[in-house]
Amino acid sequence: MEISGRVAIVTGAGAGLGAALASRLVAAGARVVLADLDGESAAALARTLGSSAVAVAGDMTDETVIRASIERAEADFGPVDLYFANAGVGGGGGEATTDQEWAATLEINVMAHVRAARLLVPGWLERGNGYFVSTASAAGLLTQLGSAPYSVSKHAAVGFAEWLSVTYGDRGIRVSCVCPMGVDTQLLYGDFASSRYPAEAELAMKAVTSAGPVLSPDRVAEVVLAGVADERFLILPHPEVSKMFQQKGSDYDRWLHGMRRFQASLLA
Ligand SMILES: NC(=O)c1ccc[n+]([C@@H]2O[C@H](COP(=O)([O-])OP(=O)(O)OC[C@H]3O[C@@H](n4cnc5c(N)ncnc54)[C@H](O)[C@@H]3O)[C@@H](O)[C@H]2O)c1
């Protein structure tokens, strides 16, 4: 897809990968709604991006806020061509994680994607054109040591992106699923550090930082936009994830054994 002239919404655009995606989209000639819980950060970035960017403040798990961001895009720029479901949360914790914490993680990492698709797909089918970009994680293809809610929610995000692509791919809706390992953001260094489950969170952070290079958000955004230009489903800013995913698929038990060994080495 040619990005120039398109209208995009990026959730979680106030910081990290979302901010980098919004900046690169504007630089590539798109007009962008930057949506974030932290409205001030999104507004501050939008101001630096000029007349091709506006900010919407609010919780992007809330259907009324998602609808407001779509309406804002339509009013200021025109119908939404691309939706980047990027906002997400991390944090450590296993099965002892409370139901409330599980629900909060699943809400933003998965249900926010479902609700956005619910609002956008009918118009995209009518126009025969639309692009949904899901920021999942390598944790959604492999696993996240030290965080069951993150692993499970990211697997669900991959599953939903896959399902959208299979269901609507022949009717003009394109889907990409972004699965990075470490990215140098607050989520990696802050969400896990402030987790209520410090031992698991430390394991999670160690796993991410020792599995491969921690990339800058700008580098990841560059790879994402190249993947969108090519209309590739699986976008892997860390190419080594492809091999790991193949190893998992070709011998699941061997892969599980290797992951236990990796975990033991990090705990030692
Ligand atoms: N950082 C990593 O190592 C890494 C690796 C793989 C995938 N990811 C994924 O990348 C995405 C972006 O994360 P990041 O690393 O840039 O994190 P970040 O914490 O730097 O940015 C996340 C942004 O999302 C916003 N946000 C959180 N909940 C929201 C909500 N309910 N509504 C609206 N905005 C909300 C936050 O305010 C923040 O501005 C996430 O989905 C994350 O899971 C990150």
The ligand as a MOL file (V3000), in Angstrom:
LIG
                    3D

  0  0  0     0  0            999 V3000
M  V30 BEGIN CTAB
M  V30 COUNTS 44 48 0 0 0
M  V30 BEGIN ATOM
M  V30 1 N 8.7260 -2.4440 24.0610 0
M  V30 2 C 8.8710 -3.7030 23.6740 0
M  V30 3 O 9.8830 -4.3600 23.9630 0
M  V30 4 C 7.7920 -4.3410 22.8320 0
M  V30 5 C 8.0750 -5.5880 22.2180 0
M  V30 6 C 7.0830 -6.1940 21.4610 0
M  V30 7 C 5.8430 -5.5830 21.3180 0
M  V30 8 N 5.5950 -4.3810 21.9270 0 CHG=1
M  V30 9 C 4.2730 -3.7920 21.7610 0
M  V30 10 O 4.3840 -2.5160 21.1820 0
M  V30 11 C 3.2130 -1.7490 21.5010 0
M  V30 12 C 3.6290 -0.3620 21.9050 0
M  V30 13 O 4.3290 -0.4540 23.1330 0
M  V30 14 P 5.6080 0.4450 23.4910 0
M  V30 15 O 6.7110 -0.4990 23.7400 0
M  V30 16 O 5.7520 1.5450 22.5240 0 CHG=-1
M  V30 17 O 5.1230 0.9490 24.9260 0
M  V30 18 P 5.0230 2.4120 25.5850 0
M  V30 19 O 4.6320 2.1370 26.9930 0
M  V30 20 O 6.2350 3.2220 25.2790 0
M  V30 21 O 3.8020 3.0850 24.7940 0
M  V30 22 C 2.4980 2.6060 24.9340 0
M  V30 23 C 1.5460 3.7890 24.7700 0
M  V30 24 O 0.2200 3.2510 24.8060 0
M  V30 25 C -0.5770 4.0920 25.6190 0
M  V30 26 N -1.6970 3.3180 26.1390 0
M  V30 27 C -1.6480 2.2980 27.0300 0
M  V30 28 N -2.9060 1.8750 27.2940 0
M  V30 29 C -3.7440 2.6340 26.5530 0
M  V30 30 C -5.1470 2.6850 26.3910 0
M  V30 31 N -5.9540 1.8730 27.0850 0
M  V30 32 N -5.6750 3.5920 25.5310 0
M  V30 33 C -4.8710 4.4460 24.8530 0
M  V30 34 N -3.5300 4.4510 24.9670 0
M  V30 35 C -2.9730 3.5540 25.8050 0
M  V30 36 C 0.3540 4.5920 26.7030 0
M  V30 37 O -0.1520 5.7930 27.2980 0
M  V30 38 C 1.6480 4.8150 25.9150 0
M  V30 39 O 1.7190 6.1250 25.4030 0
M  V30 40 C 2.5000 -2.5460 22.5940 0
M  V30 41 O 1.3860 -3.2070 22.0510 0
M  V30 42 C 3.5440 -3.5320 23.0550 0
M  V30 43 O 2.9960 -4.6970 23.6210 0
M  V30 44 C 6.5450 -3.7460 22.6590 0
M  V30 END ATOM
M  V30 BEGIN BOND
M  V30 1 1 1 2
M  V30 2 2 2 3
M  V30 3 1 2 4
M  V30 4 1 4 5
M  V30 5 2 4 44
M  V30 6 2 5 6
M  V30 7 1 6 7
M  V30 8 2 7 8
M  V30 9 1 8 9
M  V30 10 1 8 44
M  V30 11 1 9 10
M  V30 12 1 9 42
M  V30 13 1 10 11
M  V30 14 1 11 12
M  V30 15 1 11 40
M  V30 16 1 12 13
M  V30 17 1 13 14
M  V30 18 2 14 15
M  V30 19 1 14 16
M  V30 20 1 14 17
M  V30 21 1 17 18
M  V30 22 2 18 19
M  V30 23 1 18 20
M  V30 24 1 18 21
M  V30 25 1 21 22
M  V30 26 1 22 23
M  V30 27 1 23 24
M  V30 28 1 23 38
M  V30 29 1 24 25
M  V30 30 1 25 26
M  V30 31 1 25 36
M  V30 32 1 26 27
M  V30 33 1 26 35
M  V30 34 2 27 28
M  V30 35 1 28 29
M  V30 36 1 29 30
M  V30 37 2 29 35
M  V30 38 1 30 31
M  V30 39 2 30 32
M  V30 40 1 32 33
M  V30 41 2 33 34
M  V30 42 1 34 35
M  V30 43 1 36 37
M  V30 44 1 36 38
M  V30 45 1 38 39
M  V30 46 1 40 41
M  V30 47 1 40 42
M  V30 48 1 42 43
M  V30 END BOND
M  V30 END CTAB
M  END
